[in-house]
Amino acid sequence: MHSAVTKNISSQVKPDSGAMGKIKVLIAAGGTGGHVYPAIAIADALRDSSTDTEILFVGTKNHMEWDTVSKAGYDITSIWISGFHRRFTLKNLLFPIKLATSIIQSLGIIKKFNPDVVISCGGYVAGPVGWVATKMGIPLVIQEQNSFPGVTNRMLGKNAELIFIAFDDAKDYFPEGKTELAGNPTRKSLSQVNHKEALQAFDFNNDKKTLLILGGSGGARSINNAMHKHIGTLHDDLGLQIIWQCGKRYYDKLRKDVTPQNFEHLRLKDFIHDMPAAYAAADLVISRAGALSCSELALTGKPSILVPSPNVAGDHQTKNAESMVVNGAAKLVTDDQLENSLANVVREIIDDEQQLKEMSKAAKNLARPNAAKEIANEVLKLTKNSKPN
């Protein structure tokens, strides 16, 4: 950061707190569901723990948080920032301008909202917000979802008051003594829909098994390619009902080939908004192995076939998947093997009732359903301790 900007922000004095007892929380998270949904879960837990809590999110207008946060019932404001591409692109030329602009915007948001604490759940939007908060003397709390922390949270970690991690390995990337193992916050609503209601929501029958396919909020090309190749076997030969979230960028092309006329028991979705019903309907899930996905599979007790993305820092999805496999909750298929083996792996699991029950039990044993509540309690404790008497 430029020294002139640093000096300007450091000279700002945090205004007096709002009404007595009122707690203001600013949450920065963006880019993917892996950052946004844990942030919403923490916000829900804060609201449940203290009725006198005001929460504001910071995100970007061109990513999923802009709609998702609003639908969850929270206010959100935006800054102009994007990631820095590792390879040279013309977009990188704009990065210094975006960074400076986002710092100024973050300063304006923080001065106007006057938070008692700022929570970073990751994504590049959290960088400027968290950095400005620490320069203004506002306590910063980090929630890191992965075993290998993202660059934003690693950068912010040295100035954070508290760092909540979901995997013990993550503590090696943060200052000693600041981390607390809490698990990944998950939405309470994920486990509040029963199987029968969920099947009705998708117009499915109770006499067929249901397969749920998730490629992350943006979809996954390799999973989509494998599904496209094996859809006939899965739908016709195995007689499965299928909920397939393919991602917006792949949806238009796929729906031309995979039509309701050809596959009566297929529900092709660009994005699934009703995830509680999707999980509740599923007997088996094929998914990437992002930290949030693994936490949600554990919470809902769903047997899974995990396909780690090969394009993530530190290969953390493979580590996530291996943890699930070792504990008996999942099977692992590598990205390059999926297209050839998908139907066979599904066939080995889906009709084996005993195996499904054992995997479901193992998944539930890995769940940390109170993660959001534990984090919320510590955040509230921190704000009370930092408030002037």
Salt bridges, closest charged atoms under 4 A:
ASP44 OD1 - ARG47 NH2 3.35
ASP48 OD2 - LYS188 NZ 2.94
ASP52 OD1 - LYS22 NZ 3.61
ASP116 OD1 - LYS387 NZ 3.36
ASP168 OD2 - LYS171 NZ 2.89
ASP236 OD1 - HIS235 ND1 2.77
ASP252 OD1 - ARG255 NH2 3.37
ASP257 OD2 - HIS228 NE2 3.37
GLU264 OE1 - HIS265 NE2 3.90
GLU296 OE2 - ARG187 NH2 2.72
ASP335 OD1 - ARG288 NH1 2.72
GLU353 OE2 - LYS209 NZ 2.74
GLU378 OE2 - LYS381 NZ 3.29
